[in-house]
Amino acid sequence: MNALPSFILKKIYQQGSLQATQEGVSFRLKNILGPGIVTGINFIKINDQIYNSSVIKIIKSGVSVLAGQITCEDPLLCKLNEDITCVIQNCIELQGGLNKIMVELISKDVGKVSVSVSDTV
Amino acid sequence: MLIDYDKYSIRIDNKRILIKSASIHYFRLPGQNLWRDRLNKLKAAGYNTVDIYFCWGYHSKEPGKYDFTGLRDVRALLDIAAELGLFVIARPGPYINAEVSLGGLPKWLLNQPNIILRNRKDGNFVYSEVFMKYLHEWYSRIIPIINEYHNIIAFQIENEYFTNEAEPDYMQELYDLARSMGIKVPIFHNDILGVGLYSDIVNIYAFDNYPSINMSFDWRNFPDTFGVLDNAEENIAGCLETSPLFVAELQAGWYDKWLGFGYDHIRKLFGREHINIATKTALSQGITMFNHYMGCGGTSWDQIPSSEVYTSYDFAAPVSEIGIPQENYYKAKEINYFLKAFNLSSTVLITKGCDVTGSESENIFTVLRNDNINNCKWLFIRNLNKQKAQFSLSDGNNVSVKPFDMKILPVNLKLKACNIDFSGMSIFARVEHENAEILLMLLEADNELKLSGFNNIKSSFAIEKTGNQAIIKSENLENLTSCELTNNNKTTKIIFLDEITADKTWIIEDKILIGAEFLTDNSEKAAFSSETEVKILSIKEDMEFKTKQIPSPIEVKLPEMEKWLCYNASPEIDPAYDCSSWNFLNDGKFDCVTNRIYDDYIWYKGIFKGYLNEIEINAKHCYAIYLNGKQIFYYDCLVYEEGSEIPENITFNIDKRFLNEKGPNELTILVQNLGFDRGFQNELIIPRGVLSLKTFPQKEIKWQIRGGLTPVIEEWTESVSENLESASDNSYIKMIKSGFEFEYSNNIYNPLLLDMSECPFEKADIFLNGNMIGRHWKNKSPQKLFYLPEDLLENKNMVSLVIWDVKPENFLEQGCENPKSCVKIKIRNIKLFELGLVRELL
């Protein structure tokens, strides 16, 4: 069982934010729950393709960090209501219509959290 | 009592009341004297409400059977609360979490066909008629009891509940059920997510707030720690605009776990600052109902705990597990006293983020609120910096705030004989009588108090005057200095206290008592642990302190346990043991649920012929395997990863030395479980015992099963001990026991503990007069001291340890055959308090 229910996870994901960029693909999350500390981002899955933390970039308050650098010792601090942009630096072809997105991260407080949503480009 | 509410507060008999509540777990406090003691201590700290979870599983061991007597007599608990004038928040679940096994649900529910506990499976809502039928039974037992009491002010349905799509059906049915059974008070649910969940069903919207739950991080390093509370008025209050915002669980500590940090560490983390900041930040948002979770620690005795937690549930709470007030207790008292002096149950936000200039501006939080009742303003100001913050407000007033401190400061507050234009020092308490009042203020360094509207002022220290305003600077003050202001026939006396003095200052109706460490017996008794000069002041008399010397407490000799007896306690391991009365496995499955065995220990026995190479086993939580009476394997799989249990399949080779390849061989397995999961993050039904077992090569084994250890199921009779002595010479479970005498005294508070710090054994269950009061596990738990709850003590007592040291070589090395030399267990205390009658001090 996920530590957070689906209806909350859907609110965390910003619908319509999925887009192809020069770097690859990006989408946005919004921390609506409360101040949180992310100690790791395991992977992002788009449709059936898994992208590990080495190709994921996180942009928060104008500062970017590679997901692979987020650890217990060097966590990502997320303020309440803060926007977080996830960029996958890879050649990804998004599908027309719905794309399935899954982000698996480790929260300091609630452990492993999987955010599974769908979005159109 | 007439209870209603509006967006500001609850109203009781038409009076706005700010609810200052604290939680206790009666099921972790075995005995009515403990309930009385702890509720007394909460009352003395200024709480006006006690929050009570009613634990279904604690009262119902079998379907249809309920026990509300003795240690489970919740009427007695509610009687004490009523007698002390405490309001009660009733929380009967059905699920309570509380780090108890199965989250408080009875174990027998697990065996009901087609049941889906809490109507939730894999996070999805799945309605279960079977669950609702039994829930109805629980409600029909507990609600009539709750309905007998007129001091109940709110009723909670479920606990921290959510499903993936937040379906309302279950919560609506619980609400309707409670109403149909006569619940008249406001109904609420506590939303763990704080997102307005089920706010359209309940009367009062409540949420939980735990800013710091990972004890490997110090909250002081994260200035956003209180972010949810900081924005509660803006983000959460709108979830139900017709009700006051209620923090149903406001963090006052945190629980420790197996392999945890220990409560010394947790107490240091929280200090006295965390409860102060969390509570005052909540108040800064106009919150008028809060419940400190926990108010008192407790003991996870018997089979109460979930598998995650060890025996002590101290929780770093204001009142510790053994009933001694801690530094956060004194801080809570300070806040509660202030809130009693000035009712903040109707305030309106003026500004958030006031203009401040000074040494620090980052991590400073300010809120200014208008007080509709006291006709003044309150400035809430917080410093989350590691340095003292000293700054000027836009109105020209100066404030200094210590690191990690928060204050509620008066602006334009009218007192009887003067006005406080502004104070950088906090108000601690107020005592009033007719035209006179005494205001106790905290002597906070580098701050000033600005007064006006008086005719005359008398003081023993320097006061600056500017026009009609008198300015008192903290640098001119000493502890207990005072000034007296008059205006016509009214008098306001202001006494300044340092923090240490404030901790020991108590308001008893119209009197002030300084020096006691705590009050008990409805403030009729005061506790002292050392020679003390007590100061007493009565506003009805001359408003001057009188002193009285209290001598050191009498010395009390601690009980000693000298004569230890040792018994073999696992005759089951012996191949000659007769297990013919044991059941065969149900449906070929090993687990406890299928076999309906809910003891903490489960035995399995089976016979096979020929040889065996390997066994693959998954069992929870600790187990040993014996072949023909000899231990061949042991393991403990107490493994959690980010709150979830990790299944562990273990494969091991059989030690052929003990194998009888020609004749029959007997396998014996003993599994100890540490309770069920609490079912918050994980599914509720996670069975215990052996979960799977395979032999290689595969053997047809007719396994038999039984729950409980021999000394436990035989209920500690002496004759059993004798039987045990001769039952086996190959036992790796030993029982040792010793007696001690105890004399209860009304005049001392001297909680006793069993000191296991020098106990040579790895693992032992501790029993006091037959009651399991603790699990000692040297390398898995930081707990070395085990509380001997007063209500379980008798004049003549027996302490028994069931020792399961799975490493037999260790056991023999410890020389268990000679227990006198190896058992280094003693009874100790933390502090002895002498209890004096308050009326004799006055």
Interface residues (C-beta under 8 A of the other chain):
Chain A: M1 N2 A3 L4 P5 S6 F7 I8 K11 I32 L33 G34 P35 I37 L77 K79 L80 N81 I106 K108 D109 V110 G111 K112
Chain B: D122 G123 F162 T163 N164 E165 A166 L193 G194 V195 P211 I213 N214 F217 F222 D224 T225 F226 G227 V228 D230 N231 N235 E641 E642 G643 S644 Q681 N682 E683
